Amino acid sequence: MAKRGSFKEESQNSIAPGQFALPFEGRTSEEGRPALSSPTTPFSNYIVYVDESGDHGLETLDPNYPIFVLAFCIFHKRHYAQSVVPSVEMFKFKHFGHDTVLLHEHEIRKEKGVFRFNDRLHKEAFIDELTEIIYTSKFILVSCVIDKARLRERSQLASNPYHLALGFCLETLYEFLEEKKQQDDPTHVVVECRGKKEDRDLELEFRRVCAGANRWGKQLPFNIIFGDKRTNSSGLQLADLVARPIGLSVIRPDGLNRAFEMLKQKFFCKGGRSKLGIDYEGWGLKIFPPQESEKPR
């Protein structure tokens, strides 16, 4: 994926200093249609899609990928519906002739199934175009990387990496919604189905955190939704595509990772939109247990 520069700043009179300006946050959209924030809408203006990278178990460690990554992609609903989904759909029509293909990072990387490319140039063109969709899709990225080896060294074998990462991401999501003055409206968090037991355990932990097991001891207005990959959700597929590059940035911090260089611009960060790509460690990206180089919150 090609390295990108900063996003073009948008004029948002309603956005206070330090906030994260996303499109369609005023009373009307760029096309002049009413925004989603109408008084009759009982939900927040945002939708969150979640995916993971790596195994969340602690019993065995993959020496090549000894981490677990959870990624939250936060979209404004109007931008998601009017820009992101059409872009993904047209990309599929162009390359496959239909839109039932599921974009899966592992299968693209390993060139499995329909992702068998004619040659390197074909694959590079495909990746570049997909990268452009991710780059132009405006979303806020929140992620947690669990270093499983360090977690085991600290004798925290009883900890569940997925649950640890989930708690951090939900707390950060709430902070983002506070900035948007949407913290009192229900927000749906869409996660991919993994299995009956896994989904049941995840839902229990999700509800526990939202019921007050967070750093404020307050209720969080989030609703969990389980989505099967076969639902062909553009948001879930984009979340799948961003999770692994985040993990690789932790495993190989000095390695070439052009995808992560682009994703830096999307992380929830300390300085807001004026500081894209700066001071996101400990804010939009948390590594746990923390590394010595991680900046304190």
Legacy VTK file of the C-alpha trace (Angstrom):
# vtk DataFile Version 3.0
C-alpha trace
ASCII
DATASET POLYDATA
POINTS 297 float
0.000 0.000 0.000
1.340 3.402 -0.920
2.269 5.906 1.776
-0.155 8.803 1.989
-0.116 12.307 3.286
-2.601 13.988 5.617
-6.279 14.231 4.856
-7.544 17.504 3.433
-8.952 19.544 6.283
-12.682 20.172 6.163
-14.478 23.304 7.303
-16.720 22.315 10.203
-18.063 25.283 12.141
-19.732 23.003 14.673
-16.518 21.174 15.590
-14.718 22.390 18.689
-10.884 22.583 18.756
-9.322 19.165 19.149
-12.305 17.276 17.830
-12.180 14.792 14.989
-14.059 16.314 12.053
-15.780 13.763 9.877
-18.028 14.464 6.899
-21.759 15.129 7.180
-21.582 16.326 10.786
-23.579 19.482 10.183
-27.308 19.773 9.702
-27.065 18.955 5.993
-24.845 16.730 3.897
-22.537 17.950 1.141
-25.363 17.216 -1.293
-27.807 19.349 0.704
-29.848 16.449 2.068
-30.750 16.398 5.776
-28.126 14.743 7.953
-28.896 11.661 9.994
-28.952 13.567 13.272
-32.690 14.226 13.155
-34.709 14.416 16.400
-36.640 11.294 15.402
-33.514 9.126 15.249
-33.031 7.282 18.562
-29.454 6.235 17.704
-26.106 7.972 17.440
-24.737 9.147 14.097
-21.993 6.533 14.224
-21.600 2.846 13.452
-18.632 0.734 14.524
-17.216 -2.336 12.766
-14.814 -4.649 14.566
-12.378 -7.334 13.514
-9.344 -9.065 14.893
-5.984 -10.415 13.838
-4.194 -13.296 15.488
-5.210 -15.968 17.961
-6.615 -14.743 21.272
-5.518 -17.869 23.165
-2.525 -17.882 25.519
-1.791 -21.616 25.572
0.394 -21.531 22.470
2.269 -18.692 20.795
2.955 -18.300 17.113
6.598 -17.123 17.037
5.897 -15.192 13.844
2.789 -13.462 15.219
2.702 -13.685 19.055
0.064 -10.996 19.443
-3.656 -10.394 19.298
-5.081 -7.297 17.591
-8.567 -5.833 17.900
-9.541 -3.000 15.561
-12.572 -0.670 15.767
-13.462 1.291 12.611
-15.828 4.153 13.495
-17.860 5.565 10.600
-20.337 8.392 10.359
-23.438 6.637 9.039
-24.162 9.010 6.188
-20.608 8.864 4.865
-20.627 5.093 5.245
-23.927 4.679 3.390
-23.332 7.221 0.644
-19.609 6.847 0.002
-17.940 3.827 1.586
-20.414 1.108 0.617
-20.792 2.289 -3.017
-16.999 2.448 -3.383
-16.568 -1.120 -2.155
-19.436 -2.381 -4.299
-18.125 -0.749 -7.480
-14.655 -2.129 -6.760
-16.114 -5.634 -6.627
-18.144 -5.148 -9.800
-15.041 -3.937 -11.615
-12.769 -6.800 -10.568
-15.189 -9.730 -10.250
-18.342 -8.771 -12.133
-20.534 -9.205 -9.035
-20.605 -8.065 -5.416
-20.831 -11.352 -3.507
-17.046 -11.622 -3.096
-15.839 -11.182 0.480
-12.662 -9.125 0.828
-10.522 -11.055 3.281
-6.966 -9.952 4.071
-5.603 -13.471 4.553
-7.013 -14.763 1.276
-5.801 -11.711 -0.660
-2.314 -11.967 0.843
-2.100 -15.714 0.203
-3.816 -15.403 -3.201
-6.490 -17.955 -2.397
-9.831 -18.581 -4.097
-10.893 -15.743 -6.373
-7.782 -13.783 -5.412
-5.490 -15.650 -7.785
-3.857 -12.866 -9.752
-2.511 -13.108 -13.281
0.857 -11.630 -12.311
2.540 -9.220 -9.899
1.353 -6.173 -11.811
-2.239 -7.390 -11.583
-1.953 -7.906 -7.831
-0.258 -4.547 -7.288
-2.973 -2.730 -9.234
-5.670 -4.536 -7.233
-3.988 -3.689 -3.918
-3.396 -0.066 -4.922
-7.047 0.442 -5.801
-8.211 -1.225 -2.591
-5.758 0.938 -0.645
-7.241 4.029 -2.259
-10.708 3.021 -1.024
-9.400 2.620 2.532
-7.534 5.920 2.304
-10.497 7.920 1.037
-12.952 6.270 3.442
-13.114 8.619 6.383
-13.204 6.720 9.644
-11.623 6.912 13.068
-9.464 3.953 14.022
-9.197 2.586 17.563
-7.122 -0.511 18.209
-5.511 -2.549 20.957
-2.590 -4.932 20.502
-2.074 -7.577 23.172
1.513 -8.814 23.482
0.740 -12.388 24.514
4.342 -13.282 25.354
4.688 -10.366 27.757
1.266 -11.139 29.195
2.365 -14.701 29.957
5.614 -13.459 31.488
3.542 -11.448 33.927
1.727 -14.629 34.988
-1.576 -13.353 33.627
-2.549 -16.626 31.988
-6.092 -16.231 33.276
-6.500 -13.066 31.212
-8.402 -13.214 27.958
-6.600 -11.082 25.321
-9.842 -10.440 23.435
-11.598 -9.212 26.575
-8.662 -7.005 27.570
-8.569 -5.412 24.119
-12.350 -5.022 24.047
-12.370 -3.045 27.296
-9.816 -0.551 26.045
-11.510 -0.092 22.684
-14.961 0.433 24.211
-13.602 3.044 26.619
-11.879 4.902 23.790
-15.010 4.692 21.658
-16.923 6.375 24.482
-14.346 9.188 24.622
-14.736 9.741 20.895
-18.525 9.896 21.197
-18.206 12.365 24.079
-16.317 14.697 21.773
-19.133 14.368 19.247
-21.771 14.900 21.960
-23.222 11.516 21.029
-22.351 9.713 24.251
-25.974 9.442 25.392
-27.326 7.910 22.181
-27.177 4.152 21.527
-24.337 3.144 19.213
-24.167 -0.253 17.543
-20.887 -2.164 17.562
-20.803 -4.853 14.877
-18.471 -7.811 15.414
-17.954 -10.895 13.330
-19.446 -14.208 14.473
-16.804 -16.678 15.655
-18.782 -19.537 17.188
-21.552 -20.051 19.732
-19.331 -20.290 22.805
-16.996 -17.505 21.702
-19.897 -15.214 20.839
-21.641 -15.933 24.137
-18.480 -15.202 26.145
-17.814 -12.045 24.158
-21.354 -10.772 24.636
-21.129 -11.335 28.389
-17.862 -9.380 28.567
-19.242 -6.638 26.328
-22.281 -6.213 28.550
-20.134 -6.331 31.696
-17.964 -3.458 30.466
-21.007 -1.463 29.352
-22.743 -2.072 32.689
-19.978 -0.266 34.573
-16.810 -2.396 34.519
-14.858 0.471 32.959
-12.556 3.160 34.271
-15.435 5.545 34.977
-17.776 3.003 36.539
-20.586 4.278 34.321
-22.998 2.686 31.892
-21.976 2.872 28.243
-24.806 3.073 25.656
-23.434 0.452 23.259
-25.249 -2.444 21.636
-23.371 -5.443 20.285
-24.414 -6.918 16.944
-23.005 -10.196 15.622
-22.593 -10.267 11.864
-21.786 -13.317 9.781
-19.250 -12.775 7.003
-21.926 -13.923 4.593
-23.830 -10.726 5.325
-21.194 -9.104 3.095
-20.787 -6.036 5.305
-18.406 -3.492 3.785
-17.536 -2.229 7.274
-16.552 -5.654 8.566
-14.425 -6.262 5.498
-12.577 -2.955 5.902
-11.980 -3.730 9.583
-10.511 -7.082 8.533
-8.140 -5.360 6.103
-6.678 -2.928 8.661
-6.102 -5.248 11.636
-3.011 -7.150 10.472
-0.942 -4.101 9.402
-1.453 -2.723 12.914
-0.107 -5.946 14.401
2.909 -5.984 12.094
3.780 -2.435 13.156
4.247 -3.754 16.697
6.066 -6.972 15.815
8.395 -5.303 13.293
8.489 -1.620 14.227
11.451 -0.956 11.926
10.146 -2.992 8.998
8.543 -1.675 5.822
4.824 -1.287 6.500
3.336 1.140 4.001
-0.176 0.110 4.972
0.391 1.203 8.561
1.903 4.514 7.435
-1.415 5.263 5.769
-3.446 4.041 8.746
-1.567 6.353 11.128
-3.629 9.198 9.721
-6.842 7.581 10.974
-6.057 6.837 14.621
-7.888 8.612 17.427
-5.126 10.875 18.747
-4.353 13.389 21.439
-4.269 16.497 19.267
-7.398 15.959 17.171
-7.592 16.507 13.406
-4.739 19.035 13.463
-2.335 16.357 14.721
-3.110 13.408 12.473
-0.574 10.629 12.795
0.936 12.123 15.971
0.391 11.159 19.613
-1.975 8.293 18.866
-0.046 5.793 21.044
-1.983 5.213 24.239
-4.987 6.954 22.669
-6.183 5.335 19.475
-3.572 2.597 19.672
-2.822 0.817 22.937
-0.247 -1.917 23.389
-0.761 -4.121 26.439
1.216 -4.853 28.507
2.708 -1.452 27.660
6.095 -1.168 26.036
8.704 1.126 27.523
8.449 3.398 24.484
4.683 3.861 24.725
3.723 7.407 25.637
1.691 7.727 28.856
-1.987 8.665 28.550
LINES 1 298
297 0 1 2 3 4 5 6 7 8 9 10 11 12 13 14 15 16 17 18 19 20 21 22 23 24 25 26 27 28 29 30 31 32 33 34 35 36 37 38 39 40 41 42 43 44 45 46 47 48 49 50 51 52 53 54 55 56 57 58 59 60 61 62 63 64 65 66 67 68 69 70 71 72 73 74 75 76 77 78 79 80 81 82 83 84 85 86 87 88 89 90 91 92 93 94 95 96 97 98 99 100 101 102 103 104 105 106 107 108 109 110 111 112 113 114 115 116 117 118 119 120 121 122 123 124 125 126 127 128 129 130 131 132 133 134 135 136 137 138 139 140 141 142 143 144 145 146 147 148 149 150 151 152 153 154 155 156 157 158 159 160 161 162 163 164 165 166 167 168 169 170 171 172 173 174 175 176 177 178 179 180 181 182 183 184 185 186 187 188 189 190 191 192 193 194 195 196 197 198 199 200 201 202 203 204 205 206 207 208 209 210 211 212 213 214 215 216 217 218 219 220 221 222 223 224 225 226 227 228 229 230 231 232 233 234 235 236 237 238 239 240 241 242 243 244 245 246 247 248 249 250 251 252 253 254 255 256 257 258 259 260 261 262 263 264 265 266 267 268 269 270 271 272 273 274 275 276 277 278 279 280 281 282 283 284 285 286 287 288 289 290 291 292 293 294 295 296
